[in-house]
Amino acid sequence: MDVFEAIEKRASVRAFKPGDVPDEHLIKIVDAGRRAPSGYNHQPWEFIVVTDAEILGRLGQIQECIAQAGAAIAVVVTETKYWKEDAAAAIENMLLAATALGYGSLWVEGYVLAQEPLAKKILGVPEEPHLIAIIPIGLPAKKPRQAVKRQIESIMFWNQYGQRRDQAD
Ligand SMILES: Cc1cc2nc3c(=O)[nH]c(=O)nc-3n(C[C@H](O)[C@H](O)[C@H](O)COP(=O)(O)O)c2cc1C
């Protein structure tokens, strides 16, 4: 699957059917994350790959579907100038890699930050780095539905804000 197909196919999956994710796929997904761009190339991230069903079950307190997933990747980030942007780039790379490998995935962020102490306790993360996101990965329970996206014509300008292509020549 090329990158454009993965971008088109990626969709947030919130229901998984049983099935493990092989280690080699999880390594490929994390490898995609670590290759992301980062401000000053600081690479302020670390990744906790969770495959243990009991731990996944406890992470289900943060968002239920994590408990059903075959695996999850927690993204731990040290504060740097661009830590949030860096984490976002790594997360998107991993979502696309998971899609390319045929899995469903989800960016769980808001609930993690709201319950960061709980998530950190479950995963043994020390106080200082942020646990910014958890990405459940698994086989989608049903065919993922594409979310409605804004039309390209309404958000894409040429040369000047608000200028359409036919006005730019
Ligand atoms: C920063 C960020 C945080 C998100 N947090 C959550 C979350 O905590 N739980 C959830 O179910 N979805 C979460 N999402 C997924 C969005 O709801 C989803 O991307 C959006 O509805 C568009 O759907 P799509 O991913 O299928 O294109 C998050 C997405 C982003 C980018």
The ligand as an ORCA input file, in Angstrom:
! r2SCAN-3c Opt
* xyz 0 1
  C      -5.182     15.203     19.011
  C      -6.253     14.155     18.822
  C      -6.838     13.589     19.928
  C      -7.817     12.615     19.787
  N      -8.315     12.013     20.890
  C      -9.243     11.059     20.751
  C      -9.698     10.361     21.887
  O      -9.240     10.589     22.999
  N     -10.646      9.421     21.701
  C     -11.169      9.130     20.458
  O     -12.035      8.264     20.357
  N     -10.723      9.754     19.360
  C      -9.769     10.687     19.475
  N      -9.264     11.296     18.360
  C      -9.738     10.891     17.023
  C     -10.633     11.935     16.402
  O     -11.888     11.945     17.029
  C     -10.764     11.603     14.902
  O      -9.479     11.685     14.294
  C     -11.715     12.527     14.162
  O     -13.040     12.336     14.610
  C     -11.680     12.311     12.652
  O     -11.954     10.982     12.326
  P     -10.906     10.082     11.526
  O      -9.709      9.871     12.415
  O     -11.646      8.789     11.277
  O     -10.540     10.787     10.263
  C      -8.261     12.241     18.480
  C      -7.629     12.811     17.373
  C      -6.625     13.732     17.536
  C      -5.927     14.276     16.317
*
